[in-house]
C-alpha cells in the first residue's frame, strides 16, 4: 500500500489537504505531455449531481493532469453501464474510463480498465463513506486503484494468446506507463537559502540571503541568482577599521548530471556586485563611507538531494562559487591599501522547489 493510500484510509481529513496540494499543479503540469495511447476517459457527472461527485471529478482531473496523462471528458445522458464505458473508451482510444455515477441515494465511481495481456476489461467500483471529505477521498482512492490495477496487469508475463475483443494497440504501452508512472519533468524552479562568503585576501566573513529562479531543459538550464545583501565583513588595522557589505546578481548557464535522488550541476557565473564600505580612522586620518559597482565573474558547482518521499518537487542543495570582482575594489586605510573580493568564495545552502 502506498503512503498516500494509507494516509487517506487512516486519516480521511488529510485527503482534502492532499488533493488540494496536488491539485494546485493544474496550471503548471501539461495534460498533453503523455502520448495519445495513454488517454484516460472521464465521464462528466450529470448536471445537478451531488457536490461529492463534482468534487471527486475535479480533483481526479488534477491528479491525472499532474502525472502527465492526456484526458478526454465526455458527456453521458444517463449512468453508463460497463458496455457503455468500454464503447466510450474504444471511440476515444483510451486505456481506461472513469464514470461518476449517482443513482437514487447512492453515489459511486466506476473504473473501467483494459487488460493488455488478456484483452478483457475489468470494472472496479468505489463507494464513498459519509465523511465530509468524501469527494477528496473518492478522487485519491480512484487514482490509487487505477494505478494499482494497471500495475498488476503490467507485472503479468507477456505472450498470452490473443482473444476476441483484445485491444493490444490501445492498452499495451499505456498500461505499462500508467502502472509505473514517472513524474513529469519540471521546467521551472525557485530557490531560497543562506550564503556565507569570505572576501580574500582581506575583508573577513559576511552572511546574507541567497535567492534564485531558473529554467531547466535537461541537461542544460539557466539560472539567475541574487547573493546578499551580505553583512559582517570587517577589517581592522592600527590606523583604523572599516565594515563592508555587498550585494551581487549573477546569470549562470548550468549543466547538470541528474540521478534518481541526487543532482550535480556546474556553471559559470557572470554578473555585477555592489560594495558599500564605512570606515573609522584614527588621527590624523578621517573615516568616510563609499560605494561602487564592479563586474563579477567566476564559476561554481552545486550538489542537490531530493526530499522524496516528503515532496516530489523539493530539493535541498549546497553550492560553492569562486567569484572575482573586476576591477577589484581597494579600500585606503591610513597608508594601507586593502583589496576586497578577489576572490570572493561563496558557500550557499537552501531549498529549491520545482514546478
Secondary structure, 3 states (H helix, E strand, C coil): CCHHHHHHHHCCHHHHHHHHHHHHHHHCCCCCCCCHHHCEEEECCCCCCCHHHHHHHHHHHHHHHHCCCCEEEECCCCCCCHHHHHHHHHHHCCCEEEEEEEECCEEEEEEEEECCCCCCEEEEEECCCCCCCHHHHHHHHHHHHHHHHHHHHHCCCCCCCCCCCCCHHHHHHHHHHHHCCCCCCCCEEEEEEEEEEEECCCCEEEEEEEEEEEEEECCEEEEEEEEEEEEEEEEEECCEEEEEEEEEEEEEEEEEEECCCEEEEEEEEEEEEEEEEEEEECCCCCCCEEEEEEEEEEEEEEEEEECCCCCCCEEEEEEEEEEEEEEEEEEEECCEEEEEEEEEEEEEEEEEEEC
